[in-house]
């Protein structure tokens, strides 16, 4: 008789550990928008908390459909009248010879794409799952819409090899510290014969990690073990299995001398450093001092204004007839920070520096490395929450890792820049963090500055739309708390050493009520409270604006006219700052970013070099940040550099996938678990990459990121396969490089029609 499963233990609230997580009231809409998902060990703190908050019993999975109903390919589709020669709004124009069922038969359909918000970890309900063609409510159908049990299974050896045997010769005297209680296999030959799956033949059968480092950390557990093991006769005539090592260049110092060596990886945090954070042994004197100043000065301003019955400290000071200056008293207590924004390292954004956006899940190290190889000049980590960083959580600090290619200077053509800019000191990789309390963000910033020497900037996320982050007052919620946001950014500048501070924002939180112009004006010139306290402007070195509101998500195109209005404001500040001299808006040069220039980057719907160049010329932004466009076609950065469309052949695109797989194995390992992790993230990426329509079969250019294609076929079988939105084809592509999926591996994107679960798969295309 099976015992009832134990209720999952709720994770800590990543924003405020003292505040409990609240379960959302169940409803068909919220259940469809936010599918049930089991928290994984490798999930970031925000992901774990959000999963629990929405589904406290996430360990309970749905029953599977019987095998007779596992594949249903004749669901009634949305009909699209595709008229060759005419460009239709919202529809990709494809040449007639590549269209399937042009006249609109049952198999003519528009592709179901519901995961655009996944790039920012913000599930959003697809309207097609709520209403039918007559505008009424559609009856809920099994396997339609979003997955309700999003899990990934596991990829492990049937019986694992003990670590005391994994990297040692077969007859090594090393003893397992667990002795007879060890649950892993100690007989190496039995493990290789009975428990380990066959070696992979990808990359000529050579282990990517061994090729890079000269040794493989997975040892005999490696899925390419045959390439770095041999059998050798011992002195007593026995045959012993040995691991082969190859001498190579010493590259161990690339990670700043960390005791946990990872070749080619920087910002690796030692186990001891994370343990010290967990035990609260890591001091943050600058953050503590600055937070105390903010708290004290804020209280004094409030007390004085309340005493006079006036909530405006500026007017209160003007009306004071006693000769006392309350604002001056507060200013006298201000301690100038050790680093001012003007004293920080100079950075550069320009037309030649296209930016890869911080992308949750998909913006992992291997994908960023791929985009760098394709021409991306600036990259950011996935968003990390301040509290888990302060607590030393491994999953959050893993987001700070970067590849050595991200530490090199960005492209620079020698155009106009700020004074004293040194391109050799610049780099590509920046960290993005989020938080809802000034002290937490300041502490995280100071710790990152201490532990991560290879950073271009530290970026504060003020655009994340997911409910958990927003409800706690972080992410896009800070757009409605502009005074608080300004104080946080000014404090980050005070504790980040020479690392510049940047910020990413949205137009606002609600549709039709944008407030980014007001916020940008405040960040550039400083609010009234800041100027009266003597703190100056926030000193941000760059502002990135996503041309959508939080409420809008991806339902409409980005508003580049509004982005242009904001760019004009910053350009006026950069070009005519001297005109503000001797006015009440005169800016203290000490609190301006290096050289007095604030860079402005636009973000939203950039899908080609045409889009990129148009935004530079019309919106007058310094550079453009690319998000979904890079997920669909990473070579967009090559197109931007070369100024032309690149009609990549299917063979070339397959080679790009192979490159990503190699990078994934190098990052996550070449054992069974590493192969499974690489497969999972590859499939996550393919769920976006399959949306690419080759420019060679399109009738009208430029392509639009918001357009959806009718059913089409490629110029050869491989191109058709790469453009398939069928989960089986994604699995087939992964098996070209990673072999057959593990029997326990599951892949469940947010949409039911793209699910894979070994023998228990359920598919309905709708």
Secondary structure as GFF3:
##gff-version 3
##sequence-region A 1 766
A	DSSP	alpha_helix	28	33	.	.	.	ID=ss1
A	DSSP	alpha_helix	45	54	.	.	.	ID=ss2
A	DSSP	three_ten_helix	67	69	.	.	.	ID=ss3
A	DSSP	beta_strand	71	72	.	.	.	ID=ss4
A	DSSP	beta_strand	91	92	.	.	.	ID=ss5
A	DSSP	three_ten_helix	96	98	.	.	.	ID=ss6
A	DSSP	three_ten_helix	116	120	.	.	.	ID=ss7
A	DSSP	three_ten_helix	127	129	.	.	.	ID=ss8
A	DSSP	alpha_helix	163	166	.	.	.	ID=ss9
A	DSSP	three_ten_helix	179	181	.	.	.	ID=ss10
A	DSSP	alpha_helix	188	190	.	.	.	ID=ss11
A	DSSP	pi_helix	191	195	.	.	.	ID=ss12
A	DSSP	three_ten_helix	202	205	.	.	.	ID=ss13
A	DSSP	alpha_helix	208	213	.	.	.	ID=ss14
A	DSSP	three_ten_helix	219	221	.	.	.	ID=ss15
A	DSSP	three_ten_helix	225	227	.	.	.	ID=ss16
A	DSSP	beta_strand	229	233	.	.	.	ID=ss17
A	DSSP	beta_strand	239	243	.	.	.	ID=ss18
A	DSSP	three_ten_helix	252	255	.	.	.	ID=ss19
A	DSSP	beta_strand	265	266	.	.	.	ID=ss20
A	DSSP	alpha_helix	271	278	.	.	.	ID=ss21
A	DSSP	alpha_helix	285	307	.	.	.	ID=ss22
A	DSSP	alpha_helix	313	319	.	.	.	ID=ss23
A	DSSP	alpha_helix	326	332	.	.	.	ID=ss24
A	DSSP	three_ten_helix	341	343	.	.	.	ID=ss25
A	DSSP	beta_strand	355	356	.	.	.	ID=ss26
A	DSSP	alpha_helix	365	374	.	.	.	ID=ss27
A	DSSP	beta_strand	379	380	.	.	.	ID=ss28
A	DSSP	beta_strand	384	385	.	.	.	ID=ss29
A	DSSP	alpha_helix	386	390	.	.	.	ID=ss30
A	DSSP	alpha_helix	394	397	.	.	.	ID=ss31
A	DSSP	three_ten_helix	398	400	.	.	.	ID=ss32
A	DSSP	beta_strand	402	403	.	.	.	ID=ss33
A	DSSP	three_ten_helix	404	407	.	.	.	ID=ss34
A	DSSP	three_ten_helix	423	425	.	.	.	ID=ss35
A	DSSP	beta_strand	429	434	.	.	.	ID=ss36
A	DSSP	alpha_helix	438	451	.	.	.	ID=ss37
A	DSSP	beta_strand	457	462	.	.	.	ID=ss38
A	DSSP	alpha_helix	467	471	.	.	.	ID=ss39
A	DSSP	three_ten_helix	475	480	.	.	.	ID=ss40
A	DSSP	alpha_helix	482	495	.	.	.	ID=ss41
A	DSSP	beta_strand	500	506	.	.	.	ID=ss42
A	DSSP	alpha_helix	516	525	.	.	.	ID=ss43
A	DSSP	alpha_helix	528	533	.	.	.	ID=ss44
A	DSSP	beta_strand	542	546	.	.	.	ID=ss45
A	DSSP	alpha_helix	560	575	.	.	.	ID=ss46
A	DSSP	three_ten_helix	577	580	.	.	.	ID=ss47
A	DSSP	three_ten_helix	589	591	.	.	.	ID=ss48
A	DSSP	three_ten_helix	594	596	.	.	.	ID=ss49
A	DSSP	beta_strand	599	603	.	.	.	ID=ss50
A	DSSP	alpha_helix	609	614	.	.	.	ID=ss51
A	DSSP	pi_helix	615	619	.	.	.	ID=ss52
A	DSSP	beta_strand	623	626	.	.	.	ID=ss53
A	DSSP	alpha_helix	628	632	.	.	.	ID=ss54
A	DSSP	alpha_helix	636	642	.	.	.	ID=ss55
A	DSSP	alpha_helix	650	668	.	.	.	ID=ss56
A	DSSP	alpha_helix	672	689	.	.	.	ID=ss57
A	DSSP	three_ten_helix	695	697	.	.	.	ID=ss58
A	DSSP	beta_strand	708	709	.	.	.	ID=ss59
A	DSSP	alpha_helix	717	722	.	.	.	ID=ss60
A	DSSP	alpha_helix	727	738	.	.	.	ID=ss61
A	DSSP	beta_strand	747	748	.	.	.	ID=ss62
A	DSSP	three_ten_helix	752	754	.	.	.	ID=ss63
A	DSSP	beta_strand	755	756	.	.	.	ID=ss64
A	DSSP	beta_strand	763	764	.	.	.	ID=ss65
###
